[in-house]
Amino acid sequence: MRAAALLLAMLAAPAQAAWEWSEALTVNSVQGAAIFPHLESANRQGVAVSGDSVGVVWEDNRDGTPQCYLAIKPGAAAEFQPEIRLSQSACYEPVVLALGAGRFAAAWEEAGSVHARVLPGGGASRLAAGEAAQVTLAAGAGRFYAAWAEQAGRFRRIVVARLALAADTLGVETARPVEAKAPSDEQGWPALAVAGDGSVTVAWEDRRDRHTVPLVSHSRDGRRFSPPARLTDHKSGSVGGLGAGSGAMRPTLAAWGPRGVVAVWLDKRDFLSGYDVYAAFDTGKRRFGKNLRVQDSFGDNMAQWHAQVVGDASGRLVAVWDDERDGTPDVWLADWNGKAFADNVAVPAAAGPGAQSDPVAALDAAGRLHVVWLDRDGQSATRIRYARAERR
């Protein structure tokens, strides 16, 4: 315990360091009263930074059916370039991964399976052999991985694949379920992280206990995984004889420090106030410790939504989400200060009148924070907005 606490303190970012924000930019070039963009995806990987380029993915219905798009902003450009359509038929829940030098990998659900493409210039490839959804991507230690929820009889189960990048195409080297046995209930919304030592962590929503509980598993090589363990330390169950349990959902993972992994998810253990944001740390021993609440006391009496955690090898760690503590949905963030998540701070361009929600975020190699969100003012179309922050 003492060693783990020392490691947490060593990796801590400066306590509640102030952020200096850029002017916000609009990402999506096509908007309208009947066009509805979505930034939902497994592990909330809607933005990535590759070299000096920023890539953002989303889904909208501008063509009458849901289609997935990628927009790229090169470092020297003042605005995002016109978006690239990724899909051919109805598409859902795209994610994006930085490959370096301005290149990206995108993955999405289409035509009953999951697909990936290298951009700019690469072709699309199918990742799953069977019916699959809710794909996510991760990279680290020179390797690339994907995870998705694949149909296995009556229910879906989590599959993790090791990918190979060749000639601007992502192909599958191996793809194996985390658990070999058939699922007894639904599994979905996987999150992936590759730690600094090359080990792979996967978390997901699991319904085997008749209510949603995030489970987690680890692998040294991305092929053989440990038996699933609960991510939450709350022994959820029926409350006053009602329901099967309070539930928790949408786990997100981030590699952090030299060997660590951090999880953040939405948790309804305080069922009277709705979902709260909780976190847990794996400092390198491949087990998660005590759960910590992320939002501060000003956010305790309302529900939080769309939580994500982002971290890096130097120990920077930030959680983002949205809630209505000031009367309308705003985007909030909290820095890890070594012992707890610090007082919550609103993203300036993503707060105030109207509704700002569904944040996704990424940290770049220089420690800058990139945040993307949905902006609705109630009178015009929904915009996808982007801003970058640097520590003062």
C-alpha positions in Angstrom: 0.0 0.0 0.0 2.8 2.5 0.9 4.6 1.8 -2.4 1.4 2.3 -4.4 0.7 5.5 -2.6 4.2 6.8 -3.3 3.9 5.9 -7.0 0.6 7.8 -7.2 2.2 10.9 -5.6 5.2 10.7 -7.9 3.0 10.6 -11.0 0.7 13.4 -9.9 0.3 16.4 -12.2 0.7 19.8 -10.5 -2.3 20.3 -8.2 -5.1 22.1 -9.9 -2.9 23.7 -12.4 -4.7 26.4 -14.4 -5.5 25.8 -18.1 -5.2 28.5 -20.8 -7.7 27.8 -23.6 -7.6 28.5 -27.3 -10.5 29.9 -29.2 -13.1 27.2 -29.9 -13.5 26.0 -33.5 -16.4 24.3 -35.2 -15.5 20.9 -36.6 -18.5 19.8 -38.6 -19.0 21.6 -41.9 -22.6 20.5 -42.5 -25.3 21.5 -39.9 -29.0 21.8 -39.9 -32.1 21.7 -37.7 -32.7 18.1 -38.6 -29.1 16.9 -38.5 -28.0 15.2 -35.3 -24.3 14.6 -34.6 -23.3 11.9 -32.1 -20.0 11.6 -30.3 -20.8 8.3 -28.6 -18.4 5.4 -28.8 -16.8 2.6 -26.7 -14.1 4.2 -24.5 -15.2 7.6 -25.9 -12.3 7.8 -28.4 -13.7 10.6 -30.6 -10.5 12.7 -30.8 -6.8 11.9 -31.3 -3.6 13.9 -31.9 -1.1 12.5 -34.4 2.1 14.6 -34.7 0.7 18.2 -35.0 -2.6 17.1 -36.5 -5.9 16.7 -34.6 -8.5 14.1 -35.9 -12.2 14.1 -34.8 -14.7 11.4 -35.7 -18.5 11.4 -35.3 -21.7 10.1 -36.8 -24.6 12.2 -38.2 -27.6 11.8 -40.4 -27.0 14.6 -43.0 -27.6 12.1 -45.9 -30.8 10.6 -44.4 -29.0 7.7 -42.8 -26.4 7.6 -40.0 -22.9 7.9 -41.6 -19.5 8.3 -39.9 -17.0 11.0 -40.6 -13.4 12.1 -39.8 -12.2 15.7 -39.9 -8.5 16.6 -39.6 -6.9 19.9 -38.6 -3.2 20.1 -39.4 -1.2 22.0 -36.9 -0.6 24.9 -39.3 -4.2 25.2 -40.3 -6.6 27.7 -38.8 -9.6 25.4 -39.3 -10.6 21.8 -39.7 -10.4 20.5 -43.3 -13.7 19.2 -44.9 -14.6 15.9 -43.3 -14.0 12.5 -44.9 -16.9 10.1 -45.0 -15.8 6.7 -43.6 -18.8 4.5 -44.2 -21.0 3.4 -47.1 -24.1 2.2 -45.3 -25.6 2.9 -41.9 -22.7 3.6 -39.5 -22.4 4.0 -35.7 -20.0 4.7 -32.9 -16.7 5.6 -34.7 -13.4 5.8 -32.9 -10.0 7.3 -33.9 -6.5 6.4 -32.9 -3.3 8.4 -33.6 -0.7 6.5 -35.7 1.9 9.3 -35.7 3.1 11.8 -38.4 -0.4 13.0 -39.1 -1.9 9.6 -39.8 -4.9 8.1 -38.0 -6.7 4.8 -37.7 -10.5 4.9 -37.5 -12.9 2.1 -36.6 -16.7 1.9 -36.7 -19.8 -0.4 -36.8 -21.3 -0.9 -40.2 -23.4 -3.6 -41.9 -23.5 -5.7 -38.8 -19.8 -5.8 -38.3 -16.8 -3.6 -37.3 -14.4 -2.1 -39.7 -11.2 -0.1 -39.7 -9.4 2.3 -42.0 -6.0 4.1 -42.1 -6.2 7.8 -43.1 -5.3 9.7 -45.1 -5.3 7.3 -48.0 -5.9 3.8 -46.7 -8.6 1.4 -47.5 -11.2 -0.1 -45.2 -11.0 -3.6 -43.8 -13.4 -5.8 -41.8 -12.1 -6.7 -38.4 -14.7 -9.2 -37.0 -15.6 -12.5 -38.6 -19.1 -12.5 -37.2 -21.8 -10.0 -36.2 -20.1 -7.3 -34.0 -20.5 -3.8 -32.7 -19.0 -1.2 -30.3 -15.4 -1.3 -31.5 -12.6 0.5 -29.8 -8.8 0.8 -30.6 -5.6 1.1 -28.5 -1.9 1.2 -29.2 1.3 1.0 -27.1 4.7 -0.7 -27.1 4.7 -0.8 -30.9 1.5 -2.8 -31.1 -2.1 -2.1 -32.1 -5.2 -3.6 -30.7 -9.0 -3.6 -31.1 -11.8 -4.8 -28.9 -15.5 -5.2 -29.8 -18.7 -6.9 -28.6 -19.3 -9.9 -30.9 -22.4 -12.1 -31.1 -21.9 -15.5 -29.5 -25.3 -17.3 -29.5 -27.9 -15.4 -27.7 -25.6 -12.7 -26.2 -22.6 -10.7 -27.2 -19.2 -11.2 -25.6 -16.0 -9.2 -25.7 -13.3 -10.0 -28.2 -9.8 -8.5 -28.3 -7.7 -8.6 -31.5 -4.1 -7.9 -32.1 -3.8 -5.9 -35.3 -1.1 -5.6 -37.9 -0.5 -2.4 -39.9 0.8 -3.0 -43.4 0.6 -1.0 -46.6 -1.8 1.5 -45.0 -4.2 -1.3 -44.0 -5.1 -2.7 -40.6 -5.5 -6.4 -40.5 -6.2 -8.9 -37.7 -3.3 -11.1 -36.5 -5.3 -12.8 -33.8 -8.8 -12.3 -32.4 -9.9 -14.1 -29.2 -12.7 -13.7 -26.7 -11.7 -12.6 -23.2 -13.6 -15.6 -21.9 -13.8 -18.8 -23.9 -17.1 -19.9 -22.4 -20.3 -18.7 -24.0 -21.7 -15.5 -22.3 -24.6 -16.0 -19.9 -25.9 -12.4 -20.5 -24.9 -9.4 -22.5 -21.4 -7.9 -22.6 -20.7 -4.6 -24.3 -19.0 -1.2 -24.5 -15.4 -2.4 -24.2 -12.5 -0.1 -23.2 -8.9 -0.9 -24.0 -5.5 0.4 -22.7 -1.9 -0.7 -23.4 0.3 0.1 -20.4 3.9 1.2 -20.7 5.1 -2.4 -20.1 3.1 -3.6 -23.2 0.4 -5.4 -21.1 -3.2 -5.0 -22.2 -6.2 -4.1 -20.0 -9.8 -4.5 -21.2 -12.9 -3.4 -19.3 -16.6 -3.6 -20.3 -20.2 -3.5 -19.2 -21.4 -6.9 -18.0 -24.9 -8.1 -17.2 -24.2 -11.6 -15.8 -25.5 -10.4 -12.4 -28.7 -9.1 -13.9 -27.6 -5.5 -13.6 -24.8 -3.7 -15.3 -21.4 -4.1 -13.6 -18.0 -3.1 -15.2 -15.6 -6.0 -15.3 -11.9 -5.9 -16.1 -9.3 -8.3 -17.4 -5.6 -8.2 -18.1 -3.2 -9.8 -20.5 0.6 -9.7 -20.9 0.5 -10.4 -24.7 -3.0 -9.4 -25.8 -4.0 -13.0 -26.4 -4.5 -14.8 -23.1 -6.6 -12.9 -20.5 -7.0 -13.2 -16.8 -10.4 -14.2 -15.3 -12.7 -11.1 -15.1 -12.8 -9.1 -11.9 -15.2 -6.4 -10.8 -13.9 -2.9 -11.4 -16.2 -1.5 -8.7 -15.6 -2.0 -5.0 -19.2 -1.4 -4.3 -21.2 -4.6 -3.7 -24.2 -3.6 -5.7 -27.5 -5.4 -5.1 -31.2 -4.8 -4.7 -32.1 -1.6 -3.0 -35.2 -1.8 -0.8 -36.2 -4.9 -2.7 -36.3 -3.0 -6.0 -34.3 -4.2 -9.0 -31.2 -6.4 -9.2 -28.7 -3.7 -8.3 -27.8 0.0 -8.7 -25.5 -0.5 -11.7 -22.5 1.2 -13.3 -21.7 1.8 -16.9 -19.5 3.0 -19.7 -16.0 2.3 -18.4 -13.1 4.2 -20.0 -9.4 3.4 -19.6 -6.2 5.3 -20.1 -2.6 4.2 -19.8 -0.8 6.4 -17.2 2.7 6.7 -16.0 5.4 4.1 -16.7 3.1 1.0 -16.1 -0.2 2.2 -14.7 -3.8 2.2 -16.0 -6.7 4.4 -14.8 -10.4 3.6 -15.2 -13.2 6.1 -15.0 -16.9 5.2 -15.3 -20.5 6.3 -14.4 -21.7 4.7 -11.2 -25.2 4.8 -9.6 -24.3 3.6 -6.1 -25.8 6.8 -4.8 -29.0 6.0 -6.7 -31.0 9.1 -5.4 -28.7 11.5 -7.4 -28.3 9.5 -10.5 -24.9 8.5 -12.0 -21.7 9.9 -10.5 -18.2 9.7 -11.9 -15.9 7.2 -10.2 -12.3 6.2 -10.9 -9.9 3.4 -9.9 -6.1 3.1 -10.3 -3.9 0.1 -11.3 -0.4 1.2 -10.5 1.2 -1.7 -12.4 0.2 -4.7 -10.3 -2.7 -5.5 -12.7 -5.4 -5.0 -10.2 -7.5 -1.9 -9.5 -7.6 -0.4 -6.1 -10.2 1.6 -4.1 -12.8 3.5 -6.0 -12.6 7.3 -5.8 -15.3 9.9 -6.6 -14.2 12.3 -9.4 -16.7 15.1 -9.2 -16.5 17.6 -6.3 -19.3 18.4 -3.8 -20.9 21.0 -6.1 -21.8 18.2 -8.5 -23.0 15.7 -5.9 -26.7 16.3 -6.2 -27.2 15.8 -10.0 -26.4 13.2 -12.5 -23.1 13.2 -14.4 -22.9 11.9 -18.0 -20.3 11.0 -20.7 -17.3 10.6 -18.5 -13.8 9.9 -19.9 -10.3 9.7 -18.5 -7.1 10.6 -20.4 -3.5 10.2 -19.2 0.0 9.9 -20.5 3.4 8.3 -19.6 4.6 11.4 -17.7 1.8 11.1 -15.2 -0.7 13.7 -16.4 -4.2 12.6 -15.8 -7.5 14.4 -16.5 -11.2 13.3 -16.3 -13.9 15.1 -18.4 -17.8 14.8 -18.3 -20.9 16.9 -18.5 -23.5 17.8 -15.8 -26.1 20.5 -15.1 -24.9 21.9 -11.7 -25.2 25.4 -13.1 -28.6 24.9 -14.6 -27.7 23.7 -18.1 -25.4 21.0 -19.3 -21.8 22.1 -19.3 -18.5 20.3 -19.8 -16.3 19.9 -16.7 -12.8 18.6 -16.0 -10.8 17.5 -13.0 -7.1 17.1 -12.7 -5.5 14.4 -10.5 -3.5 16.1 -7.8 -1.8 13.0 -6.4 -4.3 12.2 -3.7 -7.7 13.0 -5.2 -9.3 14.7 -8.2 -9.1 18.4 -7.7 -11.9 20.9 -7.7 -13.9 20.7 -10.9 -13.3 23.4 -13.6 -15.6 24.2 -16.5 -14.3 24.3 -20.0 -14.8 28.0 -20.8 -16.2 27.6 -24.4 -18.3 24.6 -23.3 -20.2 26.3 -20.4 -22.9 28.9 -20.1 -26.3 29.3 -21.9 -27.4 26.5 -24.1 -26.3 22.8 -23.8 -22.7 21.7 -24.0 -22.3 18.0 -23.6 -20.8 14.7 -24.7 -17.1 15.6 -24.3 -14.3 13.6 -25.7 -10.6 14.4 -25.0 -7.0 13.6 -25.7 -3.6 14.6 -24.3 -0.8 15.2 -26.8 2.9 14.6 -26.4 3.5 18.1 -25.0 0.8 17.7 -22.4 -1.8 19.9 -24.1 -5.4 18.9 -23.6 -7.7 18.7 -26.6 -11.5 18.6 -25.9 -14.4 18.1 -28.4 -18.0 18.4 -27.4 -21.6 19.0 -28.8 -22.9 22.5 -28.6 -26.7 23.2 -28.8 -28.0 26.7 -28.2 -31.7 25.8 -28.7 -32.1 28.0 -31.8 -29.6 26.9 -34.3 -28.2 23.5 -35.4 -25.9 21.4 -33.3 -22.2 22.1 -33.7 -19.3 19.9 -32.9 -16.8 22.2 -31.2 -13.1 21.9 -30.4 -10.7 23.7 -28.1 -7.1 23.2 -26.9 -5.7 24.0 -23.5 -2.2 24.4 -22.2 -1.1 24.6 -18.6 0.0 28.1 -17.5 
